[in-house]
Amino acid sequence: MEHIENDEQFGGLTVNKGVNQPPVVNPYLRPRRRRVLPNAGELVEGILKGDITTLARAVTLVESLSPEHQAIAQEVIEKCLPHSGNSRRIGITGVPGAGKSTSIDVFGLHVLKRGGKLAVLAIDPSSERTKGSILGDKTRMEKLSVHPDAFIRPSPSAGSLGGVARKTRETIVLCEAAGFNNIFVETVGVGQSETAVHSMVDFFLLIQLAGTGDELQGIKRGIMEMADGIVINKADGDNIQRAQLAQAQFRSALHLFPPTASGWRPEVLTYSGYFELGIPEVWDMIDRYFEFVDANGYFERKRSEQARYWMYETIDEQLRAHFYHNPEIERMLAEKEISVLNNQQSSFTAARDILDLYFKG
Amino acid sequence: MEHIENDEQFGGLTVNKGVNQPPVVNPYLRPRRRRVLPNAGELVEGILKGDITTLARAVTLVESLSPEHQAIAQEVIEKCLPHSGNSRRIGITGVPGAGKSTSIDVFGLHVLKRGGKLAVLAIDPSSERTKGSILGDKTRMEKLSVHPDAFIRPSPSAGSLGGVARKTRETIVLCEAAGFNNIFVETVGVGQSETAVHSMVDFFLLIQLAGTGDELQGIKRGIMEMADGIVINKADGDNIQRAQLAQAQFRSALHLFPPTASGWRPEVLTYSGYFELGIPEVWDMIDRYFEFVDANGYFERKRSEQARYWMYETIDEQLRAHFYHNPEIERMLAEKEISVLNNQQSSFTAARDILDLYFKG
């Protein structure tokens, strides 16, 4: 069949497809269900007990595209919500090659030494295309991947950024209900995901490399100004001086930025993920941040703002999806784009014409 | 009447307003139209001739909220479009006190010395609230306000940022059709307007003041990374050294940023608007920028992207307006916000419920 379709596609031959085969099983026998759908109540019970296998099953439902699975997932999330919120949510980003996996491994181990549990999630809507799915290869986190109190979950790979971000945010709820009081959310730091992560974490950590000029240029514009802390990796051996120079440069650059909404002044530290140097200092900074935002009320305020943000974000995304997935609209958009690019019509009247089609029929 | 209203306002006296006067004209006589609506064709003709009075009338129609005026305005814009585009569009921003008006005055005069014409527009959706409408007081631009080749237009004050930005963008089209080959668009640099301006200009100039720490903190986060050039004002007298220090700091900070989409490396210069020092150097930088983006094709590409951007931006804005201006939706939103903030419902199911109301009935 593959072969025939290929030929058809390239128009080389006309091949008779033949008739459909009759069914080989008796259609009057009702097929046995392969798998019973999980029960939301049981899932919630398991999650609240901290059972990691149940948590993983529930996350799979959250990520599933099947409407049946989604219905159960939403029920589970709703029941877990009152038990969620009790964690430190930390976003970690950095360009490929900055040593994110190794760093998360040692940061995570440091966190776990102090007790509690750690979930490591990721947002990477591009993973399907780029193949290099972050967290996909758990073995890159040697220590965490075998730690009983760590739960590592690669990015859900299917769907739009909005969809992927929603799934990650829902997974945070489930992890928290399961007693995970530390949540790391990883992104690759080169795309659009950072705004989404920034909108679901309490602290945003940017991993940078020492270097001048081009070596520092991989990170996407605007991310630096989102960071609550910048940490410069690979501050070891011959590289220490360069790392310290980069630290001084970043510090002086941050002085030129206005204060963050929290009133916190972002700090810049150096460390070595590979040689495990400077890790407690990084975590002391994060502790200081949480003390600071607990004291000034920003922590609670930001959490509320984020919940509100995601409600409006979801609405806006769905409004757009409903509009742009309309085939008639798509066709007209393509035409209007050309008119606009050729200066035949203004952007605004073009938009108005398409909106008229949408709202008036 | 003025007097009575004033008294009422201050509650000093209660003054009987009296009864309404009967009409003094025969109501059965059809009133003569006070003013004939302008004719689009005539407006276009005047604009293409470069007549500034006609241009100003057309801009008033663009800014008008009356549907009749809007219809004419859109026709005029459509007819002007093929004659638009031939200008350098420069966004100029800086915090209040940075000396924007004085700077625009001397920059503008410098530009006009080289020939051509200059339109100075503004985006400031907050001007109604803050009273301090930018460009509202033309006399702050002493030289430009009396220059025959300059057209200064304050920000349209009514409406949302989206609406104000649209009007400014349409005004650019009319100005260009009238032969204005230099367009300045001013913003205050503390709000949301900068993204809008950035999306309608070729070059984004950020005016800063010399100073350390808090003095540099007025500017909104993220704006620095948008700038194609940063210029430090008040580099005169005792302040020269501080300005040069700030220049060095900004230069070193910009080194940490990734390259801009254009490939251009933003430059940092010092000048004095008041003493008119360093003005040609600032303009040489802008000339270099235009040579650079002309040569690498970015200029044309960005203009196309901006036209497309505004089409999609208008669509998204209208989709949101249609949704949020629905009284039933507004009521449900208020309820759902509370559920979300109290962790009774997830952001996503809350959004889903409201969307169901919108789409299904």
Boltz contact constraints between the chains, C-beta under 6 A:
constraints:
  - contact:
      token1: [A, 74]
      token2: [B, 349]
      max_distance: 6.0
  - contact:
      token1: [A, 77]
      token2: [B, 346]
      max_distance: 6.0
  - contact:
      token1: [A, 81]
      token2: [B, 343]
      max_distance: 6.0
  - contact:
      token1: [A, 81]
      token2: [B, 346]
      max_distance: 6.0
  - contact:
      token1: [A, 82]
      token2: [B, 343]
      max_distance: 6.0
  - contact:
      token1: [A, 166]
      token2: [B, 348]
      max_distance: 6.0
  - contact:
      token1: [A, 216]
      token2: [B, 256]
      max_distance: 6.0
  - contact:
      token1: [A, 217]
      token2: [B, 258]
      max_distance: 6.0
  - contact:
      token1: [A, 219]
      token2: [B, 258]
      max_distance: 6.0
  - contact:
      token1: [A, 221]
      token2: [B, 225]
      max_distance: 6.0
  - contact:
      token1: [A, 221]
      token2: [B, 258]
      max_distance: 6.0
  - contact:
      token1: [A, 222]
      token2: [B, 222]
      max_distance: 6.0
  - contact:
      token1: [A, 222]
      token2: [B, 225]
      max_distance: 6.0
  - contact:
      token1: [A, 225]
      token2: [B, 221]
      max_distance: 6.0
  - contact:
      token1: [A, 225]
      token2: [B, 222]
      max_distance: 6.0
  - contact:
      token1: [A, 249]
      token2: [B, 256]
      max_distance: 6.0
  - contact:
      token1: [A, 253]
      token2: [B, 253]
      max_distance: 6.0
  - contact:
      token1: [A, 253]
      token2: [B, 256]
      max_distance: 6.0
  - contact:
      token1: [A, 256]
      token2: [B, 216]
      max_distance: 6.0
  - contact:
      token1: [A, 256]
      token2: [B, 253]
      max_distance: 6.0
  - contact:
      token1: [A, 258]
      token2: [B, 217]
      max_distance: 6.0
  - contact:
      token1: [A, 258]
      token2: [B, 221]
      max_distance: 6.0
  - contact:
      token1: [A, 304]
      token2: [B, 341]
      max_distance: 6.0
  - contact:
      token1: [A, 307]
      token2: [B, 340]
      max_distance: 6.0
  - contact:
      token1: [A, 307]
      token2: [B, 347]
      max_distance: 6.0
  - contact:
      token1: [A, 310]
      token2: [B, 347]
      max_distance: 6.0
  - contact:
      token1: [A, 311]
      token2: [B, 340]
      max_distance: 6.0
  - contact:
      token1: [A, 311]
      token2: [B, 347]
      max_distance: 6.0
  - contact:
      token1: [A, 311]
      token2: [B, 350]
      max_distance: 6.0
  - contact:
      token1: [A, 311]
      token2: [B, 351]
      max_distance: 6.0
  - contact:
      token1: [A, 314]
      token2: [B, 348]
      max_distance: 6.0
  - contact:
      token1: [A, 314]
      token2: [B, 351]
      max_distance: 6.0
  - contact:
      token1: [A, 315]
      token2: [B, 351]
      max_distance: 6.0
  - contact:
      token1: [A, 318]
      token2: [B, 355]
      max_distance: 6.0
  - contact:
      token1: [A, 319]
      token2: [B, 319]
      max_distance: 6.0
  - contact:
      token1: [A, 319]
      token2: [B, 323]
      max_distance: 6.0
  - contact:
      token1: [A, 323]
      token2: [B, 319]
      max_distance: 6.0
  - contact:
      token1: [A, 340]
      token2: [B, 307]
      max_distance: 6.0
  - contact:
      token1: [A, 340]
      token2: [B, 311]
      max_distance: 6.0
  - contact:
      token1: [A, 341]
      token2: [B, 304]
      max_distance: 6.0
  - contact:
      token1: [A, 343]
      token2: [B, 81]
      max_distance: 6.0
  - contact:
      token1: [A, 343]
      token2: [B, 82]
      max_distance: 6.0
  - contact:
      token1: [A, 346]
      token2: [B, 77]
      max_distance: 6.0
  - contact:
      token1: [A, 346]
      token2: [B, 81]
      max_distance: 6.0
  - contact:
      token1: [A, 347]
      token2: [B, 307]
      max_distance: 6.0
  - contact:
      token1: [A, 347]
      token2: [B, 310]
      max_distance: 6.0
  - contact:
      token1: [A, 347]
      token2: [B, 311]
      max_distance: 6.0
  - contact:
      token1: [A, 348]
      token2: [B, 166]
      max_distance: 6.0
  - contact:
      token1: [A, 348]
      token2: [B, 314]
      max_distance: 6.0
  - contact:
      token1: [A, 349]
      token2: [B, 74]
      max_distance: 6.0
  - contact:
      token1: [A, 350]
      token2: [B, 311]
      max_distance: 6.0
  - contact:
      token1: [A, 351]
      token2: [B, 311]
      max_distance: 6.0
  - contact:
      token1: [A, 351]
      token2: [B, 314]
      max_distance: 6.0
  - contact:
      token1: [A, 351]
      token2: [B, 315]
      max_distance: 6.0
  - contact:
      token1: [A, 355]
      token2: [B, 318]
      max_distance: 6.0
